[in-house]
Amino acid sequence: MGGPKDIRCTKHYQQLRQIWPHIGNYSQALNELTPYQKEILTLRFGLEGQRTHSIKELAMRHGTSVQAIDRVLARAIAKLKRKNG
Protein backbone atom coordinates (compact mmCIF):
# COMPACT_ATOMS: atom_id res chain seq x y z
CA MET A 1 0.00 0.00 0.00
CA GLY A 2 1.27 3.44 -0.79
CA GLY A 3 0.43 6.74 0.80
CA PRO A 4 -2.24 9.04 -0.57
CA LYS A 5 -1.60 10.39 -4.05
CA ASP A 6 -1.97 14.06 -3.04
CA ILE A 7 -2.20 14.59 0.69
CA ARG A 8 -2.10 18.37 0.13
CA CYS A 9 -5.79 18.29 -0.79
CA THR A 10 -6.95 16.91 2.55
CA LYS A 11 -8.71 19.09 5.12
CA HIS A 12 -6.28 18.09 7.87
CA TYR A 13 -3.27 18.99 5.74
CA GLN A 14 -4.75 22.42 5.03
CA GLN A 15 -5.40 23.01 8.74
CA LEU A 16 -1.91 21.88 9.72
CA ARG A 17 -0.39 24.03 7.00
CA GLN A 18 -2.05 27.12 8.49
CA ILE A 19 -0.48 26.66 11.93
CA TRP A 20 2.85 25.07 10.96
CA PRO A 21 4.63 28.43 10.34
CA HIS A 22 3.74 29.53 13.89
CA ILE A 23 5.34 26.50 15.50
CA GLY A 24 8.89 27.26 16.56
CA ASN A 25 10.16 23.84 17.58
CA TYR A 26 8.39 21.06 15.69
CA SER A 27 9.67 18.21 17.84
CA GLN A 28 8.61 20.01 21.01
CA ALA A 29 5.18 20.77 19.54
CA LEU A 30 4.67 17.13 18.57
CA ASN A 31 5.69 16.06 22.06
CA GLU A 32 2.80 18.11 23.45
CA LEU A 33 0.46 15.59 21.86
CA THR A 34 -0.43 12.24 23.35
CA PRO A 35 1.82 9.44 22.06
CA TYR A 36 -1.10 8.10 20.00
CA GLN A 37 -1.88 11.52 18.49
CA LYS A 38 1.80 12.05 17.70
CA GLU A 39 2.07 8.67 15.99
CA ILE A 40 -1.07 9.19 13.90
CA LEU A 41 -0.06 12.72 12.87
CA THR A 42 3.52 11.67 12.11
CA LEU A 43 2.48 8.73 9.97
CA ARG A 44 -0.38 10.53 8.23
CA PHE A 45 1.76 13.44 7.09
CA GLY A 46 5.11 11.70 6.73
CA LEU A 47 6.83 13.69 9.47
CA GLU A 48 10.15 12.74 11.04
CA GLY A 49 11.28 10.85 7.95
CA GLN A 50 8.21 8.59 7.76
CA ARG A 51 6.32 7.98 4.53
CA THR A 52 2.76 9.27 4.34
CA HIS A 53 -0.01 6.84 5.21
CA SER A 54 -3.65 6.98 4.22
CA ILE A 55 -6.28 7.22 6.92
CA LYS A 56 -7.46 3.77 5.86
CA GLU A 57 -3.95 2.35 6.37
CA LEU A 58 -3.78 3.89 9.83
CA ALA A 59 -7.21 2.52 10.74
CA MET A 60 -6.19 -0.98 9.65
CA ARG A 61 -2.85 -0.72 11.46
CA HIS A 62 -4.54 0.27 14.71
CA GLY A 63 -7.62 -1.91 14.40
CA THR A 64 -10.02 0.99 14.42
CA SER A 65 -12.28 2.88 12.04
CA VAL A 66 -11.41 5.56 9.52
CA GLN A 67 -13.72 7.89 11.45
CA ALA A 68 -11.79 7.29 14.68
CA ILE A 69 -8.49 8.14 12.97
CA ASP A 70 -10.10 11.25 11.49
CA ARG A 71 -11.16 12.35 14.99
CA VAL A 72 -7.65 11.74 16.38
CA LEU A 73 -6.19 13.91 13.61
CA ALA A 74 -8.74 16.65 14.20
CA ARG A 75 -8.07 16.69 17.96
CA ALA A 76 -4.29 16.66 17.50
CA ILE A 77 -4.40 19.57 15.05
CA ALA A 78 -6.78 21.48 17.32
CA LYS A 79 -4.38 20.97 20.25
CA LEU A 80 -1.43 22.23 18.19
CA LYS A 81 -3.50 25.21 17.07
CA ARG A 82 -4.48 26.13 20.63
CA LYS A 83 -0.90 25.95 21.86
CA ASN A 84 0.86 27.44 18.84
CA GLY A 85 -1.59 29.20 16.57
Rosetta silent file (secondary structure, phi, psi, omega in degrees, C-alpha in Angstrom):
SEQUENCE: MGGPKDIRCTKHYQQLRQIWPHIGNYSQALNELTPYQKEILTLRFGLEGQRTHSIKELAMRHGTSVQAIDRVLARAIAKLKRKNG
SCORE:     score description
SCORE:     0.000 S_00000001
   1 L     0.000  135.788  175.909    0.000    0.000    0.000 S_00000001
   2 L  -101.859  172.831  176.528    1.273    3.436   -0.790 S_00000001
   3 L   -74.684  178.123  179.600    0.426    6.739    0.796 S_00000001
   4 L   -63.874  149.328 -177.838   -2.245    9.036   -0.573 S_00000001
   5 L   -65.568  -43.730  177.870   -1.601   10.390   -4.047 S_00000001
   6 L  -141.481   88.160 -177.725   -1.974   14.058   -3.044 S_00000001
   7 H   -65.162  -20.440 -177.495   -2.203   14.589    0.689 S_00000001
   8 H   -64.719  -15.359 -179.760   -2.099   18.371    0.125 S_00000001
   9 H   -89.314   -4.791 -176.214   -5.793   18.289   -0.793 S_00000001
  10 L   -80.122  151.737 -179.821   -6.946   16.910    2.552 S_00000001
  11 H   -62.959  -39.134 -178.507   -8.705   19.088    5.123 S_00000001
  12 H   -67.228  -38.251  178.016   -6.279   18.089    7.867 S_00000001
  13 H   -62.067  -43.923 -179.370   -3.268   18.993    5.738 S_00000001
  14 H   -62.947  -40.224  178.130   -4.747   22.418    5.031 S_00000001
  15 H   -66.321  -44.673  179.507   -5.399   23.014    8.739 S_00000001
  16 H   -64.172  -39.505  179.895   -1.915   21.880    9.719 S_00000001
  17 H   -61.113  -33.822  179.556   -0.386   24.027    7.001 S_00000001
  18 H   -67.696  -36.147 -176.639   -2.050   27.119    8.486 S_00000001
  19 H   -96.171  -18.852 -175.055   -0.485   26.662   11.926 S_00000001
  20 H   -54.559  -41.401 -179.593    2.851   25.073   10.960 S_00000001
  21 H   -64.117  -20.804 -178.123    4.633   28.431   10.338 S_00000001
  22 H   -87.893   -7.416 -179.138    3.741   29.534   13.893 S_00000001
  23 L   -89.685  120.200 -178.899    5.345   26.499   15.495 S_00000001
  24 L   -75.009  -55.323 -177.176    8.892   27.260   16.561 S_00000001
  25 L  -114.502  106.311 -174.779   10.159   23.841   17.576 S_00000001
  26 H   -63.354  -42.936 -179.677    8.391   21.064   15.686 S_00000001
  27 H   -62.943  -42.294  178.947    9.672   18.208   17.843 S_00000001
  28 H   -65.079  -41.448  179.608    8.609   20.006   21.009 S_00000001
  29 H   -62.736  -43.594  179.060    5.183   20.774   19.536 S_00000001
  30 H   -65.288  -31.916  178.732    4.666   17.129   18.572 S_00000001
  31 H   -72.176  -11.839  174.741    5.694   16.061   22.063 S_00000001
  32 L   -77.225  -13.991  178.606    2.796   18.112   23.452 S_00000001
  33 L   -84.763  162.645  172.212    0.462   15.587   21.856 S_00000001
  34 L   -65.876  157.256  178.246   -0.428   12.237   23.347 S_00000001
  35 H   -55.563  -38.512  179.478    1.819    9.439   22.059 S_00000001
  36 H   -66.392  -46.328  178.192   -1.101    8.101   19.995 S_00000001
  37 H   -60.146  -43.565 -179.709   -1.877   11.520   18.488 S_00000001
  38 H   -61.011  -45.648 -179.959    1.800   12.045   17.698 S_00000001
  39 H   -61.718  -46.579 -178.471    2.067    8.666   15.985 S_00000001
  40 H   -63.128  -46.938 -179.851   -1.066    9.187   13.902 S_00000001
  41 H   -63.418  -43.226 -179.259   -0.057   12.725   12.866 S_00000001
  42 H   -63.017  -45.238 -179.292    3.519   11.668   12.111 S_00000001
  43 H   -73.143  -37.268 -178.862    2.478    8.728    9.974 S_00000001
  44 H   -63.059  -43.625 -174.039   -0.378   10.527    8.229 S_00000001
  45 H  -103.563    6.302  176.597    1.761   13.437    7.086 S_00000001
  46 L    66.606   37.494  179.298    5.115   11.699    6.731 S_00000001
  47 L   -81.526  164.254  176.758    6.828   13.687    9.468 S_00000001
  48 L    52.805   39.241  175.589   10.155   12.737   11.042 S_00000001
  49 L    79.338    4.020  178.895   11.281   10.845    7.946 S_00000001
  50 L   -82.061  156.972  171.990    8.212    8.588    7.755 S_00000001
  51 L   -81.646  158.607  177.864    6.319    7.982    4.529 S_00000001
  52 L   -73.735  146.592  178.178    2.763    9.270    4.344 S_00000001
  53 L  -123.336  145.126  175.437   -0.005    6.837    5.214 S_00000001
  54 L   -74.633  161.056  176.774   -3.648    6.980    4.219 S_00000001
  55 H   -62.702  -36.571  178.548   -6.282    7.223    6.921 S_00000001
  56 H   -63.143  -42.512  177.298   -7.461    3.768    5.861 S_00000001
  57 H   -60.351  -43.751 -179.342   -3.950    2.351    6.370 S_00000001
  58 H   -65.149  -39.762  178.300   -3.783    3.890    9.835 S_00000001
  59 H   -62.470  -44.697  179.466   -7.209    2.520   10.741 S_00000001
  60 H   -65.158  -41.984 -179.001   -6.188   -0.976    9.649 S_00000001
  61 H   -61.328  -36.422 -175.946   -2.846   -0.715   11.456 S_00000001
  62 H  -102.415    4.261  177.265   -4.537    0.274   14.715 S_00000001
  63 L    62.674   41.498 -178.881   -7.624   -1.912   14.399 S_00000001
  64 L  -136.637 -176.029 -177.598  -10.020    0.995   14.421 S_00000001
  65 L   -91.455  160.148  175.027  -12.283    2.875   12.041 S_00000001
  66 H   -59.367  -39.271 -179.903  -11.415    5.561    9.521 S_00000001
  67 H   -63.637  -38.183  178.975  -13.718    7.886   11.453 S_00000001
  68 H   -65.561  -41.995  177.994  -11.792    7.288   14.677 S_00000001
  69 H   -64.475  -40.725  178.022   -8.489    8.141   12.969 S_00000001
  70 H   -59.351  -41.720  178.700  -10.100   11.248   11.489 S_00000001
  71 H   -66.713  -39.658  178.070  -11.157   12.352   14.991 S_00000001
  72 H   -61.042  -45.265  178.649   -7.650   11.739   16.378 S_00000001
  73 H   -61.551  -45.040 -179.573   -6.187   13.911   13.613 S_00000001
  74 H   -61.132  -43.834 -179.974   -8.739   16.651   14.203 S_00000001
  75 H   -67.409  -40.359  179.785   -8.066   16.694   17.955 S_00000001
  76 H   -64.136  -44.338  179.727   -4.287   16.660   17.505 S_00000001
  77 H   -66.761  -39.114  177.761   -4.395   19.565   15.054 S_00000001
  78 H   -62.582  -40.817  178.901   -6.778   21.485   17.322 S_00000001
  79 H   -63.917  -44.973  177.850   -4.384   20.970   20.247 S_00000001
  80 H   -62.107  -39.606 -179.822   -1.431   22.233   18.190 S_00000001
  81 H   -64.609  -44.754  179.516   -3.498   25.207   17.066 S_00000001
  82 H   -60.933  -40.852 -174.559   -4.485   26.126   20.633 S_00000001
  83 H   -85.137  -22.668 -172.538   -0.903   25.948   21.859 S_00000001
  84 H  -129.304  -12.412 -172.597    0.858   27.435   18.838 S_00000001
  85 L  -100.677    0.000    0.000   -1.589   29.202   16.567 S_00000001
